[in-house]
Amino acid sequence: MCGSSVTGTVDHYLPKEDFPEFSVMAANLVPACSHCNSGKKGRTFRGATPNERFIHPYFDTLAGKPLWLTRIIPPYEAAQFEAAPLPGLSANHSELVTFHLRHVLGTQFDRNADNLWATYPQYLRDEVGGTAPVSPGRARKEVARSLRTSILTSGENSWNASFFRGLSEDGEARKYLARVARTLTATPLPL
């Protein structure tokens, strides 16, 4: 439901407390990570408008295309992260994605973004290698490669794809990461 690469449980799309008649219906059981299934959404399943609801992984056809990105909020030395619908979505889809993200993403998403942000400069340094400069252009290419890899390994709407999609849109954040990477030493590969 949230884009985490960790699954292993199912959650009730419609809360079983409110809809006991659907509690064992297969279409009401959706893949979930343990964090989503532990109560982030609670008994919430809709908002005030028809578009304020969760995206259903079986019935909503839009779930197969990119829907969101992670905005990186300066100051970059203590960056914060915000899940946001992709620009260009229709108003209805944007409202749907906003509601979904607001009600399923929890602290694990924030920790994942923090970790990617903190470790990516070293990744850039290692990919460029040695003492070669880490230019903003090279950072842009590596972010594009990381986005492609994330989509292939975890899906269009995974946390990592969202993070790198946001980073690919944010030239200032990439420049900051390239500057940090230039101060680091390449890490030797283990034998």
N, C-alpha and C positions, 0 to 999 in steps of 0.2 A: 504493500500500500504506500510506503513512504519512499521507496527507491533505495533502501539499504541493501547491501550485498548479502546480508545475513538473513536467512529465512529459516524455516523449520517449524513454524507454527501456522495456524490459520486463525483468523479473527472473524467475527460475525459482522457482515456489512451493516445489517440492521441489528441493533442490540437485542440480544435474546431476552432480556428483561422486559422489553417493550413489545417484542414480536416473537413470543415463544413458539408460535405455529411455524415459524421459519428457522428455528434454531438448528435443525439438522438438514435443512434443504441445501443441497450442494451449491446452488447459485448464491446462497447467502454466506458461504464460507470462502473467504478470500485469503491468499497467501499474505503472511505478515511476519515481520521480524518480532523478536520477543519484546522489544521496546514498544512497538505499536500495540502489541497484544497485551501489554501490561497496564494499559489504562490511559494513554495520552488522549485518545479521542473520547474515552469514557462512554457516556450514553448519547453523545452528540452524533447525529447522523444527517441533520439538515439545518439550514439557517432560515432566514426570513423570506428569501426569494427562491424560485424554482432552481436557479443556478447555484445556490448555496447548498452544496451537497458534496459527498465524496465521489471521486472518480471510481467507477466500477471497472475492475480489470477484465471482466468478461463481456460486458454490454456496452461500454463506452469505447467507440472505435477511435477516438482521438488519443487514447492511451498508447498507441503504437508509434506516435511521432513525438519529437521533442516538444516539451511543454513548459519547461522552466529553466531558470539559471540561478546561480548564486551571485548576488551582488556583494562586492567587497567594499566595505565602508571604511574610509580613512579615519584617523591617521593609520598608515600602514604598519607603523611600529607596534600598534596594538589594534590591528584590524578586527572588525566585527563583520558578521556575515548575515545576509538576509536572503531567504528564498523568495523568488518573484516569478510571476508568469513571464513567458517570453514576450517581448514586444512583437506586435503584429498579430497576436491572437485576436479573434473576434471578441467583442465586449462580453458576450455570454460565456465563451470559453475562458476568458481571463478571470471572470468572476468565479467560475467553477474551480479553476486551478488555484486561485487565491484562497478560497475556502478550504480546499483539500490540503494545501500546504500548511495553512495556519493551524489546522486541527490534527495533523498526523506527525509533523516533524517535532522532535523533542531534543533533549540535551545531547543525545548521541550524534545527531546531525551536526550540531555545533562543534562537538569534539572532533568529528571527522574533518570538518572545514578547517578548524584550528590546526590540526595535525598536517593536513595537506599544505596549508599556508606556511607553516613552520619548517617543513622538510623540503619544500620545492626548490628553494635556492641551492641546497646541496645537490639535489637531482640535476639542476641546470649545470652546476659546476662540474659534476661528474660526466654528464653527457658531452659537454664541450671538451673536457679533459685538460690535463696539465695546467698551463698558464695562459692558454688562448683566451682572448677577451670574450666575455659573455655579453653580447650586444642585445639591445632590445629586439632587433630583427631575428636573432637566433632564439631568443626567448619566445617570440611569437611562433616560430616553427616548432619548438619543443612543446608549447602549450597545445598547438594543433595536433601534434602527434599524441600527446597525452589524452586529449579529448577523443580522438579516433580509437585509441586503445581502450579507454573507459567504455565507450559505446559498444565495442566488440565484445568485451569481457563481461560487462555488467548491465548493459542496456541503455537506451536513449535517455531514460529519466532516472538513472542511478544518481546517487549522491555525487560520485566522482565526475560523471558526465556533466552534471549541473555545475559543479565547481569549475571545471575547465571551460565550459561554455561561457560562464560569467567572466573568467579570466581572459578568454579570447576576445571578449568585447571591451575589456578595460585596459587600454594602453598605458595609463599611468601606473596601474598595479603591476603590469609586466615590467615596466621600466624600474620600478622599485625592486622587484625580485632579481632582475638582472644586476642592479647595483650591489645588492647583498651577495649574490653569487660571486661577483668579482672579488670579494674580500675573502672568499673561502679557498681552501686547498682541496684538490681532488682527492677522493677517497679511493685507495687501491682496491681492486676487486679481490674477493677471497679466492683462494686456490681450490 
